[in-house]
């Protein structure tokens, strides 16, 4: 039972950190797109 609980905690920790990483990449891509769009409009 302890092994199962440990496995669940480790898995949830990895999933949470992965979600934050994907969110950060999405924000960076959005900012880059906005800068490109601004350069094209000039």
N, C-alpha and C positions, 0 to 999 in steps of 0.2 A: 504494500500500500504506500509506503514511503517513497519507493522508487517511482510510482505512478504520479504522485503529487509533485515530486521534483521534476519529472519530465514535463508535466503540464505547466509548471511555473517557468521553466526554461523556454518552452515553446511560446508561451504568451509573451515573455520578455523579448524574444527575437521578433515576433510579429509586430509588437508595438514599435520597436526600433526601426523595423523595415518600413512601416507606414510613415514614420517621421521622415525617413530618408526620401521616400518617393514624393512626399509632399514638398520637401525642400527642392528637389529637382524640378518639380512642376512649377514652383514659384520662380526659379531661376530661368526656366524656359519662357515663362510668361514675360518676365522683365526683358529678356533678350528680344522677344518678338515685338514688344512695345518700342524698343529702341530702333529696331529695323524699320518698323512702320513709320516712326517719326522721321527717320532719315529719307525714306522714300517720298514722304509728303513734302519735303523741302525742295 
